[in-house]
Amino acid sequence: MEAPDETPDATGTNLPLRSYDLVGGRSRETQHFALESRLTIRSTSGKLKSVDTFRQFLMVTPGDPSDGESDRFTCSTFSIQRGDDPTVGVPSLEGFSYEVNRGLLDENGFDDQGRLYGIPEELFEGLADSTGEKLSFEIGYQVYSVFFYYHGYTDYAMPTQKGTGVQDLERVGDKIVHDAAFAEMPIPGKLAKTGSVWKNGEVTLEFRGLETIEHRLCAVLSFDSGSCSWSMPMNYMPVMKLKTTGVSNYRGDIHLDLESKLVKKVEMVLSETTATSMWGIPVNKSVPTTNLTIKAISQEEFDMG
């Protein structure tokens, strides 16, 4: 590769100004991940209302795309901590697996059965924790959300089938408007009535620098959704006629192994302001923030989890 010229990376270290292939020769090795999603909800005045932390161990077994094989995702453990309460597990999710064939998903990530990333939502209805207590509908929905969060954010490290994507980033400092910019998609889940929609802002993706993680040189890819909006009439109780609207922004970094072309870490913050109305009358406003970390771990760490 060419060019002795140098340019500073995100940390200020001088790096050779050269081209990098961020998509070719992706490894098919099995990966193990630890996910943590922390949902903090505050009032519009800043008063803390709740903190819920969801943790998952996920194994990813890639299929052979040349043979049209699906990737398999297996949840080893899933746990929930509400505030300072003791952590509890979700036994019915232990060993749960599903398959995703990217070639058979539509542009919004839904399969031919209407399942987002092939994840059967009905599994998350009537969940109970390890003490036998049934989880509320809202917490069950958040558990469901953690599963598709993995795909929604790691997908920025995957080449797009049309438009611009990671395949268009070659040098440190390159920045694009991603194909997902200004896209509209239905909000998944039975809590959302027909007509519920999420609208992206100007989504950008930037090759921000290089960083070493556990002796592996990684490209740091920064994504930013711009100003998003969403509207969700809810199937909560038929007589209540609830609707939630909001504005959102999500941004974060993906660490992509330059040798294997596999994601090693994702750190993301989703900031929102939401308003709920009943029969058109405002009843609640809140400021939720989701902090998500996805980290590749060893099989030994995974087995201990």
KAPETA-V94590 format. One record per residue. RES is the residue in one small letter. PSI is psi in degrees with one decimal (none if undefined). D_CENTER is the distance of its C-alpha to the mean C-alpha in Angstrom with 1 decimal. Layout:
RES&PSI&D_CENTER  RES&PSI&D_CENTER
//
This chain:
m&155.0&33.4  e&174.7&35.2  a&108.6&35.9  p&-9.7&37.2  d&155.4&36.0  e&150.5&33.7  t&145.1&30.9  p&142.2&29.2  d&-169.8&25.5  a&-22.7&23.2  t&-1.8&25.3  g&-0.6&28.6  t&137.4&29.6  n&132.2&31.5  l&148.2&29.9  p&136.7&31.7  l&98.7&30.9  r&170.4&30.0  s&147.7&27.8  y&141.1&24.9  d&113.2&23.6  l&-0.3&19.8  v&-24.7&19.6  g&148.0&22.8  g&40.0&23.6  r&130.6&20.3  s&152.2&21.1  r&23.0&20.8  e&147.3&21.0  t&136.6&19.2  q&154.7&16.5  h&134.9&15.8  f&147.1&12.9  a&124.3&12.9  l&139.6&9.8  e&123.8&10.8  s&118.3&9.5  r&116.9&12.5  l&114.9&13.3  t&126.5&16.5  i&127.6&18.6  r&157.8&21.7  s&168.6&24.5  t&-17.2&25.3  s&-3.1&28.0  g&-2.3&25.6  k&131.5&26.6  l&127.3&24.2  k&-41.8&23.6  s&155.0&21.2  v&121.3&18.8  d&131.5&16.7  t&127.9&15.0  f&131.3&13.1  r&138.6&13.3  q&141.8&12.7  f&125.5&14.3  l&130.4&13.1  m&133.1&15.4  v&118.6&14.7  t&104.0&18.0  p&142.9&18.2  g&175.7&20.8  d&107.8&23.2  p&-26.7&22.2  s&-22.8&25.9  d&7.1&26.8  g&21.4&24.1  e&150.7&22.7  s&154.8&19.3  d&143.7&16.8  r&134.8&16.9  f&125.3&14.3  t&123.1&16.1  c&119.4&15.3  s&-50.6&18.1  t&154.3&17.8  f&131.8&16.0  s&159.1&17.4  i&137.6&17.6  q&121.4&19.5  r&112.3&20.7  g&-129.1&22.3  d&10.0&24.8  d&159.4&25.4  p&148.4&25.4  t&137.1&22.3  v&149.5&22.5  g&172.3&21.1  v&89.9&20.1  p&-34.8&22.6  s&-13.9&21.9  l&-8.1&18.4  e&117.9&20.1  g&-1.8&20.5  f&133.7&18.5  s&155.6&17.5  y&162.6&16.5  e&145.5&16.8  v&122.0&15.0  n&101.8&17.4  r&-30.9&15.8  g&-14.9&19.3  l&1.6&19.7  l&150.9&16.7  d&-177.1&17.6  e&-16.9&16.3  n&2.9&13.7  g&11.3&12.4  f&143.0&15.0  d&-175.3&17.6  d&-7.2&21.3  q&8.2&21.2  g&19.1&18.7  r&129.6&15.9  l&120.6&12.3  y&28.4&11.6  g&13.1&14.8  i&119.6&13.7  p&109.6&16.9  e&-29.9&16.4  e&-22.3&19.9  l&-25.0&19.2  f&5.1&17.6  e&131.4&20.7  g&28.1&23.3  l&148.0&21.5  a&148.0&23.7  d&-178.1&23.2  s&-9.8&25.4  t&-5.3&28.2  g&-3.8&28.5  e&133.4&27.3  k&135.6&25.5  l&145.5&22.1  s&160.4&22.2  f&-42.6&20.6  e&-42.1&18.3  i&-39.2&17.1  g&-38.0&16.8  y&-37.0&14.5  q&-36.9&12.2  v&-47.4&12.4  y&-41.3&11.5  s&-37.8&8.4  v&-36.6&7.2  f&-44.6&7.8  f&-13.4&6.0  y&-42.3&2.6  y&-49.4&4.0  h&-43.8&5.4  g&-34.4&4.1  y&-35.7&3.9  t&-22.3&6.5  d&-21.6&8.3  y&-16.1&9.7  a&2.5&11.8  m&141.4&13.2  p&146.0&16.3  t&153.5&16.6  q&-21.0&19.4  k&162.9&20.9  g&-158.7&21.0  t&146.9&19.6  g&-163.9&16.8  v&-25.8&16.6  q&-15.2&19.9  d&1.8&21.6  l&125.1&21.0  e&-32.8&23.9  r&151.5&25.1  v&128.1&24.0  g&-16.7&23.9  d&139.3&23.0  k&137.0&20.8  i&159.3&20.0  v&118.2&19.0  h&154.7&16.2  d&-24.2&16.9  a&-6.8&14.1  a&133.2&16.3  f&13.0&17.9  a&148.5&16.4  e&139.2&16.7  m&149.3&15.1  p&143.2&16.1  i&126.4&14.1  p&163.1&13.6  g&147.8&15.5  k&-14.4&19.2  l&-28.5&19.1  a&123.1&18.7  k&164.9&22.1  t&135.4&22.8  g&-7.1&22.5  s&130.3&19.2  v&143.9&17.4  w&134.7&14.7  k&119.0&16.0  n&156.7&14.4  g&-152.5&16.6  e&94.2&17.7  v&127.0&14.6  t&153.4&15.9  l&128.8&15.1  e&136.0&17.6  f&96.0&19.0  r&-22.3&19.8  g&-167.7&21.5  l&147.2&21.9  e&144.8&21.4  t&128.3&22.5  i&115.3&20.5  e&51.0&22.8  h&14.2&25.2  r&126.4&22.8  l&125.7&22.8  c&144.0&19.3  a&135.0&18.6  v&113.7&16.6  l&120.2&14.6  s&129.2&13.8  f&150.3&11.9  d&125.7&12.9  s&-10.5&12.5  g&-161.7&16.0  s&112.2&17.2  c&160.1&15.4  s&157.4&17.2  w&156.2&17.0  s&129.4&19.6  m&95.2&19.5  p&137.7&22.8  m&140.8&22.3  n&60.6&23.8  y&-60.6&24.5  m&129.7&28.3  p&-31.7&30.4  v&-5.7&32.9  m&-25.6&30.6  k&56.7&29.2  l&147.5&26.2  k&134.5&23.9  t&134.7&21.1  t&160.9&20.4  g&165.3&18.5  v&144.2&17.6  s&160.7&14.4  n&133.2&13.1  y&140.1&10.0  r&152.7&10.8  g&-174.0&10.3  d&140.2&11.6  i&132.4&11.0  h&112.4&14.0  l&119.5&15.2  d&120.9&18.3  l&-22.2&21.1  e&-52.5&23.1  s&-16.9&20.8  k&29.9&18.2  l&147.7&15.5  v&130.9&12.5  k&-28.5&13.9  k&144.9&11.7  v&133.4&8.7  e&124.1&9.5  m&145.5&8.1  v&125.8&10.1  l&114.5&9.8  s&133.2&13.6  e&157.8&15.3  t&122.3&18.8  t&152.7&19.5  a&129.5&22.9  t&135.3&24.1  s&153.6&27.4  m&122.1&29.7  w&33.0&32.1  g&-1.2&31.3  i&124.4&32.2  p&132.6&29.7  v&-20.2&29.2  n&140.6&26.3  k&143.1&24.3  s&166.2&21.6  v&88.6&19.2  p&145.0&15.9  t&127.7&13.8  t&123.5&10.5  n&117.5&10.4  l&132.5&7.6  t&130.2&9.1  i&120.0&8.6  k&128.7&12.2  a&133.8&14.3  i&168.2&17.4  s&162.4&20.7  q&-33.4&21.9  e&-45.2&24.3  e&-40.8&21.8  f&-45.9&19.8  d&-31.1&23.1  m&-20.1&24.1  g&none&21.0
//
